[in-house]
C-alpha cells in the first residue's frame, strides 16, 4: 500500500525493517509493479536500489513496464527503460508494453516506447499489434503515431477466431474518426482484403496464361506493341 501511494518515508522504513520485496497482492503484483502502475517513480528507484528486479511479474506475466504503460505513466516508463527493462517483454498473452499503452490510449507511453526501440509490429498470441489495440479502443492519436512509425495498416489478427484488420475493428466499434485515418493510410476491411487478394490472384493467373501463350506462339511483343 505504501508503494502504491508513493509514501516514500514509509517504504524506506519498511525496507529498513526487512519487509519483503517479493510480497504480492491477490493479482501477484509486487511493490515494484504497484508503484510503477501509479507512477511513483521515486519509490520505483528506491525499490530497485533495495533489490527489486526486472524479472518480477504478476499472475498475468506483466512486468513493471507493462504496469507503467497501462497506468499512463510516461516518466516512469522512461525511468524503467533506463533501468534496463525490456521494451518488448511479452506477458502471458504475448502482449508487450506497447500493446498495453495503445490499448489504454496513452500516447506519451507509446511515443516513449517507440523512441526507445519498441517494436511497432510485434504481435500478441492472437496476432494483434498495437495498432489493432488502438483501433479497437478508438484511440485515434495513438493509431496515427503508430502508423507514422511504420505499423502495418492491413495487418490481420484473429480475435475470437475471426480475422480482423484494424479498420474492421474500428468500424465494428463505431470509431468513425479513427476509421477515416486508417482509410487515408490505405486501410481495407477484412472483406476488402479478400476481394483485393482475389483480384490479384486472378490477374496473376491471367498474366501467367498470357505469357505462356506468347512463349508458345513465338509472338514478338515489341512488334505487337508498335
C-alpha positions in Angstrom: 0.0 0.0 0.0 2.9 2.4 0.8 4.5 1.7 -2.6 1.1 2.2 -4.3 0.5 5.5 -2.6 4.1 6.7 -3.0 4.7 7.1 0.7 8.5 7.2 0.4 9.3 7.5 4.1 7.0 4.6 4.9 8.6 2.5 2.2 12.0 3.3 3.4 11.0 2.4 7.0 9.5 -0.9 5.9 12.7 -1.8 3.9 14.8 -1.0 6.9 12.7 -3.4 9.0 13.2 -6.2 6.5 9.8 -6.0 4.6 9.9 -8.5 1.7 10.2 -7.0 -1.7 8.6 -10.2 -3.0 5.3 -9.7 -1.2 2.4 -9.8 -3.6 -1.3 -8.8 -3.7 -4.1 -11.1 -5.0 -3.1 -10.4 -8.6 0.6 -11.3 -7.9 1.8 -7.7 -8.1 4.9 -6.9 -6.1 5.5 -3.5 -4.6 7.6 -2.6 -7.6 4.7 -3.3 -10.0 2.2 -1.4 -7.9 4.5 1.6 -7.7 5.2 1.6 -11.4 1.5 1.5 -12.3 0.8 4.6 -10.2 3.8 6.5 -11.5 5.6 6.5 -8.1 9.0 6.9 -9.8 11.0 7.7 -6.7 9.5 4.6 -4.9 10.4 2.6 -8.0 14.0 3.8 -7.8 14.2 3.0 -4.1 12.8 -0.5 -4.6 15.2 -1.2 -7.4 18.1 0.0 -5.3 16.9 -2.2 -2.5 17.0 -5.3 -4.6 13.7 -5.4 -6.6 14.4 -7.0 -10.0 13.4 -6.6 -13.7 12.1 -10.2 -13.6 9.2 -9.5 -11.3 5.9 -10.3 -12.9 2.3 -10.6 -11.7 0.0 -13.6 -12.4 -0.7 -12.3 -15.9 3.0 -12.2 -16.7 3.2 -8.4 -16.7 6.4 -6.5 -15.7 6.7 -3.2 -14.0 7.0 -1.7 -17.5 3.6 -3.2 -18.6 2.1 -1.7 -15.4 3.5 1.8 -16.1 2.2 1.8 -19.6 -1.3 0.6 -18.5 -1.3 3.4 -16.0 -0.2 6.1 -18.5 3.0 6.8 -16.6 5.3 8.1 -19.3 8.0 9.4 -16.9 8.1 6.1 -15.0 8.1 4.3 -18.3 11.3 6.2 -19.3 12.8 5.5 -16.0 12.3 1.8 -16.2 13.7 1.7 -19.7 16.8 3.5 -18.4 17.0 0.8 -15.7 17.2 -1.9 -18.4 13.6 -3.1 -18.6 12.8 -4.9 -21.9 10.6 -2.8 -24.0 9.3 -5.8 -25.9 8.9 -8.3 -23.0 5.7 -10.3 -23.6 3.1 -11.1 -20.9 1.3 -14.5 -20.7 -0.9 -13.4 -23.7 2.1 -12.2 -25.8 1.2 -8.5 -25.1 4.2 -6.2 -24.8 4.3 -2.8 -23.1 3.4 -1.1 -26.4 0.2 -3.2 -26.6 -0.7 -2.0 -23.1 0.0 1.6 -23.9 -2.0 1.5 -27.2 -4.9 -0.3 -25.5 -5.2 2.3 -22.8 -4.6 5.2 -25.2 -1.6 6.7 -23.5 0.2 8.3 -26.4 3.1 9.5 -24.2 3.9 6.0 -23.3 3.5 4.8 -26.9 5.9 7.5 -28.0 8.5 6.7 -25.3 8.5 3.1 -26.2 8.9 3.7 -29.9 11.7 6.2 -29.3 13.5 3.5 -27.2 13.3 0.7 -29.7 9.8 -0.7 -29.1 8.7 -3.0 -31.9 5.7 -1.4 -33.7 5.0 -4.7 -35.5 5.1 -7.2 -32.6 2.0 -9.4 -32.3 0.4 -11.0 -29.3 -0.8 -14.6 -29.1 -3.9 -13.7 -31.3 -1.9 -11.8 -33.9 -2.9 -8.4 -32.6 -0.5 -5.5 -33.0 -0.6 -2.2 -31.1 -2.5 -0.7 -34.0 -5.2 -3.3 -33.6 -5.4 -2.3 -29.9 -5.7 1.4 -30.7 -8.2 0.8 -33.4 -10.5 -1.4 -31.3 -10.5 1.2 -28.5 -10.8 4.2 -30.7 -7.5 5.9 -29.7 -7.0 8.0 -32.9 -3.9 9.8 -31.8 -2.1 6.6 -30.9 -3.1 5.0 -34.1 -1.8 7.9 -36.1 1.5 7.8 -34.3 1.9 4.0 -34.8 1.2 4.4 -38.5 3.9 7.1 -38.7 6.3 4.7 -37.2 5.5 2.0 -39.8 2.7 0.0 -38.3 1.1 -2.3 -40.9 -2.3 -0.8 -41.7 -3.8 -4.0 -43.0 -2.3 -6.5 -40.6 -4.6 -9.4 -39.8 -5.3 -10.6 -36.3 -7.5 -13.5 -35.2 -9.5 -12.1 -32.3 -12.1 -14.7 -31.2 -11.1 -16.8 -34.2 -12.2 -14.3 -36.8 -9.7 -12.5 -39.0 -9.8 -8.7 -38.5 -7.9 -5.7 -39.8 -7.5 -2.5 -37.8 -10.2 -0.9 -40.0 -12.6 -3.8 -39.3 -12.1 -3.3 -35.6 -12.6 0.4 -35.8 -15.8 0.1 -37.8 -17.3 -2.6 -35.6 -16.8 -0.4 -32.6 -18.1 2.7 -34.3 -14.9 4.7 -34.2 -15.6 6.8 -37.3 -12.7 9.3 -36.9 -10.2 6.6 -36.5 -11.6 4.7 -39.4 -11.1 7.8 -41.6 -7.4 8.0 -40.5 -6.9 4.3 -41.4 -8.5 4.7 -44.8 -6.3 7.7 -45.5 -3.3 5.3 -44.9 -4.7 2.7 -47.3 -6.6 0.5 -44.9 -9.0 -2.2 -46.0 -11.7 -4.1 -44.1 -11.2 -7.9 -43.9 -13.7 -8.3 -46.7 -11.9 -5.7 -48.8 -8.6 -7.6 -48.4 -10.3 -10.8 -49.5 -11.7 -9.1 -52.6 -8.4 -7.4 -53.4 -6.5 -10.7 -53.0 -8.9 -12.5 -55.3 -8.5 -9.8 -58.0 -4.7 -10.0 -57.7 -4.7 -13.8 -57.9 -6.9 -13.7 -61.0 -4.7 -11.0 -62.6 -1.6 -13.1 -61.8 -3.3 -16.2 -63.3 -4.4 -14.3 -66.4 -0.9 -12.8 -66.8 0.7 -16.2 -66.5 -1.6 -17.6 -69.2 -0.8 -14.7 -71.5 2.9 -15.1 -71.0 2.6 -18.8 -71.7 0.7 -18.2 -75.0 3.2 -15.6 -76.1 6.0 -18.0 -75.5 4.3 -20.9 -77.2 3.3 -18.9 -80.2 6.6 -17.0 -80.5 4.8 -13.7 -80.6 7.0 -10.6 -80.8 5.7 -8.4 -78.1 7.7 -5.4 -79.2 6.3 -5.7 -82.8 2.7 -6.0 -81.5 3.2 -3.0 -79.2 4.0 -0.9 -82.2 
